[in-house]
C-alpha cells in the first residue's frame, strides 16, 4: 500500500495518505489542510470495518492526556491505600518529576515487599503495532526490573482456554485453527449456531486484519441456502440475509438444549457408535447421565424444553435433522462467559462426537465463529516480527478476571485448574494498554479493590476510568503518532505503520517512558539494548526477514518494505478442517489428552472434585438466569455483549460510537412487551438496576429479541455518580464471580436486572472531558 496522494475537493493542496493498521483493519490516513484526520480503508479490503469511522477522533479527542499528572492525595500524603482514588483531582507535573516519583516508588516496593508485590496489568487491546505493543513493552521492562505478578488467560475466552485441553488436548487448535470458512461453505448442510455468528464482531482481530473475508463467506452461505439453526435470544446474532430458523432460547440454558439433543440421538440410536468407540473416551458415563442413571432425571426433550422454553417437538426434530445432514456445530465465546461456562463448550463437543462428523469437511465442532474476525479465516498462520518480553523471574500469577479478588483478599487461598493457590499482597499496580474498568465485572467492587494498593501507575492516551483511578498518569502516544509495523492473526499483510500525526501535547511512546525509568533504575541497557524505536523496527524486521530468506521465502529489505507500505505474507491453503489428521489416523495424530482421544468424560477433571465443574458435561443451574429465585427480584435478563459501534471501550468518543448513543448514553434494547408495563417509550432515559448498582441508558424498543431479555453492550466509558453509572456501562450490574473453580473465567455476559423510567433531569455525562487538573508550582 504505497503512499497515496489525494487532492482535496475545492483545494489545490495535496493531502498525503500514509499506511497504518488497527485491530479493526488496515487503512491509510493523513491530515487535511484544516488539521482534520482523513481515513481510507485498504483498497484490497472487500468489507471494510465501519469502526474505521471512529479513527479520525483519536488525535484530537478532548479526553487526551496532555501532561504527566499525579493524584493530589498521593502527591501530598505519599503512597498507601486510599479510598479517595478515583475521586480526587490531579496535579500536572514535569516529566522529570513524574519519572523520579515513579522510579522511587518502584524501588521502595521492591525493597520492602519484593517483586511479587508488583502487578503488571497491561491487559488487552492496546495498539495493533508489534513493537509498540504496550503489554510487551511493560512486561519487558518489569522483567528487567526483577519480575512481577502476572495474569493468565483472557476475559474473552478464559474459560475455554482452561477446559479445552482436558477435552481435546489443546485450546489453540479449537480457538485458532478451526475449520476454514471455504470448507464450511462448500460442505456444510446444516449450521447449528449456538450464540449465532454475530457479524458485528468479525470486523475485529487482534493486531489487525487487512482483508475482512468473513462477511463474504456469510453471503455465500446465504447464496447456497445452507440451513441454519440460530440458537440465541437475539435474532441479530445472525445476519438477516441468512434465512435461519430462529430458536429464541432462554439465556444460559444452551447446555440443557444440547443435552436434550444428545438424549434424542442416544435413545433413537442416531449416534455414531463406531466414532465414539474409536475416537472418544468416557461416552458411557456421559450416556448414563443423559438417561438419568446418576440422578434419576432423564435429560430428554421435555426436560430441556422446561428449561430452554423451546418446544420439545422442535428439539427432537432438530436432533433428527442434525443426524441426517453434514452438521457443523458452532459455539460463540459468549456462551462460556457465564456461570458454568465450561459446560456448553464441553456439551457441544460431546454432541458433535455423537454425530460422528468431527474431522469431516463441513462437519464437527467450531468455537468462536462470529466472536473474532480470524476464526475460520483463510489468511496464513504466520508469525510476524515482535518484541521479546524476556523471562519473568516471578512465578506468581492470577487468572486475569480475579484482579479484584486479589487486591481485596491478599493471602486468601483459591482453586484454579486443579491447584490451590494464594493471592499475593499487591502494593503497586502498573497498567499500560488496557482498561479494567471496561473489562471487569461489578465496577463498584473494582473501585474498592483499586483503593487497596499503595500506588497505581497508568500509561494512557486518554482519561479513561482506569487513568482516573490512578496515582501517577503518564500520557502516551496513539498508534497514529509513532512508527511501527502491524499484522493480525491470519492476516494477509504486514503493514508499515507510518507516523500520521505529531504526538499530542507532551505525550511520549511507552518505550521512551520506560526507557527513561529504566535509566533511573540502572537497567537501561537491558531494556533498550541501546536502540532507538526506529532501530528496533529495523532490527526486528531484518532478523525476521533473514529467517524467512533462509527458508527460501522472498522478503523485501526494510527500506523497500517501508517505502511500499506493506508486505503480502506467504499464503497457505484455505481448505482447513479441524482435527482432520486425528480422524484420519487417531494413533499417529493422537490428541494431547491422557487417552489420546476426545474425552467426553475427563477423569482428571472428575478427580478435582469441583461441584461447579464435574467430569463430564452437565446442566448446572446458574444464579443469574430467568428460571432461578433471583429472577423474582430482578425479572429481566440483561445480555452484555460486544458493541457494534466500537471495539470494547476504545474510541468511545468516535463518530460511529457516538452515533449509536441515545440521549447521549449507551442504547439498551428491550422488547415492547417488557417496555409497556414499565411505562417506557422509545428514546426514554431509563434506570437499569440490581443490588450491585445501577446505570442510565437510552431505550430502544425492538422485537428481534425475546421478551424478558434486554441488551446493553459493553464499552460505554464508566461515569460514576455514587454507585450509578450515568453513561450506561453494564459492568456496574454484572457479578464478579468465576465461571468455576476450574477456570476462574469471566462471567460478564449475563446479569439479572430491573428497568424503570428515570424521573427528573438525568445527570450530565462527565467522561467526555478531563478530570479537574491543576499545575504543580514546582514544575
N, C-alpha and C positions, 0 to 999 in steps of 0.2 A: 504494500500500500504506500506508494511513493507520496512525497509531499504534494498536496494539491494546491492549485491557485484558483481562487474563486473571485469573480467580480461582483461586488455588492450592488443590488439594484439602486439606481439613482446616484451612484458614486463612481468615481474614476480610480479610487484607491483599491488595490488588490488586497484580499484577505488571505493569509497563508493558513491552510489547514494542515495540522500535523497529526501523526498517528498516535493512538493510545488504546487502551483496553480497560475493561472493568468487569466485575462479576456478572453484569447483565449484557456484555457484548463489546466487541471491538468497534472503534469509531475513530473519526478524525475531528479535530476541533481547532478553533482559533478565535481570537478576539477581534471584533469588528471595530470600525473607526470610533464607535462610542464606548468601547471597552466592554461590550456585552459578549458573552461567550456563545459562539455558534457551534453546533454539533451536527455531524452527518454520520450515519451508520456505515459500517464497512460495505463496500459495493458488492461483495460476494455473499452477504448475509441474506438468505431467502426470506427470513421472518424476523426483522429487527425488533428488538425489545422496545415496547413503549416506555420502559423505565429510563431510556436514554433521555427522555424529556425532563427528567429531574436533574441532569448533569449541569445545565447552564447556571443553576443557582449556587453550585458548590463554592465557587470562588468568592462571591460577594454576599453570601448568606449573612444576615445580621447577627447570627449567633457565633460567627467566627471569633476565636480567642485571639486577642491582639498582642498580648504580652504575658510573660510569666506572672502567675498570681498565687498568693498564699492566703489560706483562710485566716481571718483576723484572729480568731481564738487560738489557733495553733501558733501563729506568729507571736502573739503576746504571752501565751501561757506555756508554750512548748508542747512536746509530744505527750500523748496519753489518750485513753478512751474519752470520748466526748459526744454527748447526746446533741450538741449544737451542730455537729457535722451535717451538712445539708440544709442548714437554716441560716447560717451566718453569711455576711458579706465577705468579699475578697479584697486583698491589697495587692496591687500590681507592683512588682519589684523588678530589679535589673536581672539580666541573665546570670551574671556572676553571683549575685546574692542567692538566687534560686538554686543554682547548681551547688554552691557551698552548703546551703542548708540541706539539700538532698544528700550530698556525699557524707556530711557529718552524721546524718541520721542513719544511713546505711551502715556506717562503721559502728555506731553505737549499738544498733540492734544486733549486728553480727557478734560484737564483743560481749554483750550482756546475755544474749539468748541463742546465738548460733544461727547458721544459715537456714535451718529448718523453720525459723520464725518468720521468714520472708516468703510471702505467697506471690508468685509471678502469675498474675491473672492472664491478661492478654489473650482472651478467648474470642476467636471468631470474626471473620468478615472484615478484616482490615483491607488495605489496598490490595488490588489484584497483582501488583508488581511482585516479582520473585525476590529481588534484593531488598527493597524497602518494605517487605512483609513485616509488619510490626511485631508479631509473635516471634518470628525468627530473630529479629534484632534484639528484643528484650531478653529472650531466653539465652541467646549467645552471650550477652552482657552479664546476666546473672550467673551463668555457668562459670564465666571467667572470674567472677567475684567469690566463687566457692559453692555455688548451687542455691537451690530454693525449693520450697514445696510446690509441686506442680499439680496439674489436673489431668484427668484421663477421660476419653470419650467425648461425646457432644450432646448438646441439648436436642439436636435434630434426630439422631438415631442411636443414642447411647444404650438404650435397652436392647436393640437388635445386635449391636456390636458385641455385647456380652453373651447373649443367649445363642446366637447362631453357631459359634464354634462347637457348642455342645451337641447341636443337632446335625450340622453338615460339615463340621471341621474347620470352617473358615467364615469370617464375616466379609472379608474382602471380595470373595467370589460372588456372593449374592448381592452385595451393595455396589460393586464397581464393575463386575464383569458379567452382568446378566445378559440374557438373550437380546440380540440387537433388533431394532425396530424392523429392518427389512425382512428378517426371518419371521417375525411375528406377523407382519402384513401379508407375507406370501403363504403362510401355513396355518395360521390360527383360524379356527371356525367359530369358536365361542370364547370371548374375552369376559372373564368374571372379575370385575374390578371392585375389590373391597376398598372403599375410600375413593373410588373413581380414578381418573387420570386428570387432575386439575391442570389445565393448560396454562394458567397464570404462573405456575411455578417453573415451567420448563424454560423460561427465558433467563434463568439464573443458574450459573455454575461457578463454583469456587475457582478463582483465578482467571475467569473469563471464558468466553466462547465466541469464536469468530463467525461460525455458521450455525444458526439455530435450525436444526433439522426436524425436531420432533413435531412442530405444527404441521409440516408437510406429510409426515408419516400418519398422523391422526386423520388428515384429509384423505389419504389413501385407504385407510381402514373404512372410512365412510363411503368412498367410491366403490369398494369391494362389497359393501353391505355386510361386513362381518357382524355377527350377532354379538351384542354387548349386554351384559347384565351389570348395571350400575347399582352398587350396594352402598348407599350413603344417605344421610338425612338431607343432603344438599344436592339438588339437581345440577347446579353449576359445577360440580366436581367432574363433569364430563362436558366436552364441547357440544353445543346444540346440534351441530351438523351430524353427529353420530346418533343415529336413531336407536337409542338404547331402551331396554326395558328397565324402568327405574323401580328399585326396591327401597322405599324410604324407611330404612331401618331405624329403630330406636338406638340412639347413640350408646356406645360402649358395649353393645351386645353382639358384635361381629363374631366373636368366638362361639357364642351359643348357636348362631346360624351355621357356622362351619361344622360344629358337632352334629347339628340336625341333618345337614347334608351328608356327613360321613356315616351317620346311623342308617340313613336310607341306602347308601351304597352297600353297607355291610349286610343289612337284613334282606335286601333284594338281590344279593350276590352279584352286584355290579362292580365290585372292586377287583383289582388285578392281583390275584393271589401269587402268581409267579413273580411279579415285580417285587411285591412285599417280601417274599421269601429270599430272593436273591440279592436285593439291593438295600434292604432295611433290617433293622433290629428293633424289637420292643413293640411290634404291632399287636401281638396277642394281649399284652397288658392294657394297651390303649383300647382295644376292642371290648375287653371286659368292662372298662369304664363306660364306653358308649352304650353297652347293653344294660348297664345298671348293676352289674355284679358287685361293684365296690360299695355303692351307696343305696342301692335299691331304686335308683331313678334312671330310667331309660332316657337317653338324650335324643329322643325321636323328634319328628317334625312338630307334633303338638306341643311338646315341651319347649322346643326352640321358639315356636310361634308365640307362646305366652310371654317370653322374654323380649323377643325382637319386634313383635306386633306385625310380622309378616305372615300371611295366611299359611297354614300347614300344607295345603294343596300346592301352593306356589313353591314351597321349599322342596317337596317331593318332585315336582315337575322339573325344577332347576337341576336337582341331582341327576335325574334321568337324562336330561339333555347334556349335562357335563360328561356322562358316561359314554355317550354315543358320538360325541364330537371331539375334534382336536381342541382341547381346552387349555387356555392359559390363565392361571390364577395370579392376580396381582394384589399386593397389599401395600398401601401407601405408608410412609413413615408416620403419618398422623395416628395410625391405629396403635402404634407402640408408644406413643407419647401420652399414655393414660395409666391409671392403676392397672396392675397386672398386664402391662403391655407386652410381656413375653408371649402371652397365650395366643393372640391372633396370628402372630408370625409362626409359631410352632404348629398351631392347628392348621394353618394354610398349607404348610409343607406336608403335614400328615395327609391332608385331603388330596393334594397333588400326587402324593405317593400312592394313595389308594386308587387313583385313576390310572396309575402306571405310565404316565406320559412324561415324567421327568427325564430330561436329556434328549427328547424328541423335538425337532424343529416345530415351533409354534405351540408347543405344549409345555406343561410343567408349572413352575413357580417363578414369580418375579417380585422384587421388592424395591419400591421407590419410584416406579413409573409415574410421572406427574409430580414427584416430590422434588426433583432436581433435573436440570437440563441434560446432564451427561448420562443419566440412566437409560440404557438401551441405545445410546448414540453410536454413530459409525466412525467417529474420529479415532485416530490411533491412540493406543495406550502407551504414551511416550513420556519419559522423564525429561523435563526441561531444566535449564540451569537454575540452581538455587543456592542459597547461603547456608553453610553448615552452622548448626546451633551449638556444636561441641557436645560435651558429655556433662550431664548433671551429676555431681558427686552425692547429692542428697537423694535418698531413696524414698522419702516420704511423698505421698500424693493423696489426692482425694478424687472420687468421681465428680465430674465437673459440676453437676447440679446440686452438690451438697455444700456449697460455699457458705450459705447462711448457717447451716448446722455446725460447720467447722468453727466459724467465728463466734457463735453463741455458746458452743459447748466444748471448749478445749479439754482434752483429757478423756472425753467420753468414748466408750467402745461402740463400734458398729460393725455390721456384717456387710461384706461385699465379695461376690464371686467366690464363695466357699471359704473365705478367710475372715478372721476377726481383726479389725484394725482400730487404731486410736487416733482421734482428731488431734493435730498438733496445736500448739499455742501460738497463733499468728500475731505478731506485733507490727508488721509492716506489710501492707498490700501495695504492690506495684503493678499498675494496669496500663497497657498500651495496645490499642487496636481492639476495641470491643466495648460493649455496653451492657453490663449485667442488669442494669435497670430496664433493659428491653427483654433479655433472655430469661431472667429468673422469675420464679413464681412468688406470690404473696409479698409484694413490694414493701408493704408496711413492716413486715418482718425483716426484709432485707435492709431497710433503713436502720432498724435497731441493730442488726448484725454489723453494719458498716460503722456504727458508733463504737465498736469494741476495740479495734486495733489502736496502737499508739499513733500510727501515721498511715495515710492513704496518699499515694502518688499516682497521678494520671497524666498521660500524654494524650492530647486530643486536639483536633482542628476546631471542634465546635463545643459550645457549652451544653453538652448533654447532661442528663441527670447524674451520670457517673462522675463527670467533671465537677458538678455542683456539690457532690458528696465527698470531694477530695480535700486534702490539706494543701498539697502542692500541685499546681496545674501548669503544665508546660505546653505552649502552643506548637502544634506540628503542622507541617505542610500536608496538603492533599496530593493525590497522585498526579493531578494536573500541574503541580508546581515543582516537579522534580523529574529526573530521568530514571528510567527503569526498563525492564522488559517483562512481559506477562504472557501467560498461557494457562488455560484451564485443563481439567481432566478431560481427556478425549477431545481436546481442541485440535483444530486442523492447522493452526498457525502459531508461531511465536511472534509476538508483536513488539516492535520497538516503541516504547512509551516515551515520546519526546516531551520536553517541558513546554506546556501550553501557555502558562501564565507565571508571573513572578510570585514568590512567596508572599502571603498576606501578612502585612504589618511585620511583627517580629518572629513569625513562625519559622521553625527550623526542622530539618529532617530528623527523624528518630535516630538515625545513625550518627548525625552530628551531635545531637544532645547526649547520647550515651557515650560517644567518644570523649566528649568534654568531661563527663562524670568519671569515665574510666581513667582519664589523665589525672584527676584529683585523687583517685584511689590507687594509682600505681599499676594499673593493668591495661594501659592504653595499647601497648604493643600486642598483647594477647588478643584484645578485642578488634583493633583496626588493622593489625599487621602492616601498619604504615601506609595504607592505601586510602585514596580519596574515593567518593562514591563512583565516579566515572572509571577509575582504575579497577574497582571491584567489578563493575559491569564487564569491562574488557576481559579481566582475568577469568571470571566465572564462565563467560561465553566461550572464550578461546579454549579453556580446559575441556569444556563440554564438546566443543567442535572437534578437538583432537581425538577424543574417544570415538566419535562417530566416523571421522575420516579413517581411523584405523580399522573400522568395520566396513569400509567401502562405501560410506554414505557421503554424498557431496553436500557440503555445508559452506556457505559464503564466509569470508572473513568478517570480523566485527565491523570495520568501516563500511564494507559493502552491505551488510545486514542493516546497519543503522541508516544508511542512505536509502535503501529500498523501503525501510519501514516495517518489514515483515520477512519471515522465512516460513515457507509452506513445509510443514512437518511430513516426514515419510509416512505414507498411508499404509494401513493393513486391511485385512478382509472385513467387509461389512457384514458378512454372514457369521453369526455367532450364536451358539445355543448353550445355555448354562448346563454344566455337568454332562455334556455330550461324551467326553472322554471316559468319564466314570461309567456311563451307561454302556459304552462300547466294550469296556473291559474293567469291571469293578475290582479286579485283583491288581492289575498293573497301575490303575489310577484310583487306588483306594482313597477314601476321604480321610482327613486327619482327625477322625473320631476314634475312640478306643476300639470299636468294632471294624473301623474302616468303611462303615456303611452309614446310611441315614438313620439316625437314632430317634425313632418315633417315641421311644421311652429311653431316657438317659439315666443310667444307674448312678452316674456321678452327681447329677443334679438331685436325684432322689436321696442320695446319701447326705446331702447338706441339711436335709430336714426342714427346709423352709416351707412353712404353711402358706406363704404367699407366692410360691413358685414350686409346685410339685414336679415329679419326674416325667410327666407326660402332659400334653395339652389338656386343659380342664377349664370349666366355667367357674370363675371365682367372682363373687359379687363385689363390685366396687362401691365406694361410698358416694361418689359423685355421679349418680345416674337416676333416671326418672322413675325407676322401679323401687327405689330404696326409701328408707324412713326420712332421710334428709330432704327429699323432694316434697314432703308435706309442708316444710317451711319455705323452701325455695323451689317453686314448681316449674321453672324453665331451665332447659339445658343450654348453656352457652358454649358455643364452639369457637375457640380462639385460634383460628387458622392463620395462614400466612396472607398478607395483604396482596392485592393485585396492583397496587399503585406505587410500591417501593419494595426494596429488599429489607426485610425486618424493619428496623427504625432508621436505616440510612437515608439521608437526604429527605427527611420528612417535610422539610420546607420547600422542596422542589415543586414545580408547577403541576406535575401529574399527581403527586401525593396530595397537594393542597386542593386540587380539583375534585378529589374524592371525598372531601370533608363535607359535613352537613352542619350548618350553623357554626362553622369554624372548628368542629370536633369530629372525631372518628365516627363513621357511619355504622350503626347497628341495624342489622336486617332482622325483621320478625314478621311472622305471618299475621294477616289481618284478623284471623280468628283469635289470636293472642292479644293483638293491639286493641280491638274494640272494647272488650270488657274492662280494660285498664284505662280507657279514655285517651288513647294515644293516636295521634294523627301523623300523617306524612310530614317530615321536617321538624317535628317537635324535638326539643331538648328533653332527654329522659335521664332518669337516675337509675343505674343498674347497681344492685347491691346484694350483699350477703353479710354474714357475720365477720368477714375478714376486712371488708372495706367497701368502697363504692366508687363509681366513676360516672361521668356525664358523657353522653353520646347523642348523635343526631339520628332520629328514627327514619328508617326506610322500610316501607311495607312491601312484602314480596310473597308470592305464592309458590316459588320454586324451592321452598324448604318446608319440611314437615311441621305441622303445628306442635307447639311445645318446645321448639328449638329456636334459638336466636344465634346470630352470627356476628361476632365482633372481632375483626382481625387484630393481630398484634402489631406493635411498632409505633403507635402514637407516642410521642415523647412524653414521658412521665411528668405530670404537672400537678404536684400535690398541694391541696389546701386541707390540712389536717390529714385524715385518712381517706379523703376524697381526691381522686384524680379528675381534674376538670376537663382534661383533653381526651379521655377515652381509652386509657391503657387497661386492657383486661386483666393484666397480671396483678392488679390490686385485689382481684377476686379469686384467682387460682390458688390452689393449695400447694404448699411447699412440702410435698411428701413424695417418697420414691415409688417407682413402679413396683419394686420388690426388693427384698434383701439380696437377691442375686445380682441385679444390675445397678441398683440405686439410680435408675434413669429418671428423666424428667417426666412429669405428668401434667403438663400445662395445657393440653388440648381441650379438656372438658372441665366445666365447673357448673354447679347449680346456682341459680340466681333468681331474683325477682326484679321486675321493672315497673317504674311508675313515672308519670309526667313530672318534670321538675317545675316546682312552683316558684314564681318570682323571677328576678333578674339573675341569670346564671353568672358565676364568677368569670372574669376575663381570662384569656389564655396568656400565660407569662413566659412560656418557654421559647417564644419567638423573639425574645430579646435577652441580652446577657444579664447575669445577676448584678447586684449592686457592687460597684467597683470604686476603689479609691487609690490614690497614688502614694507610694512609700516615700516619705520625706528624705530617706537616706539613699535614694536611687542615685 
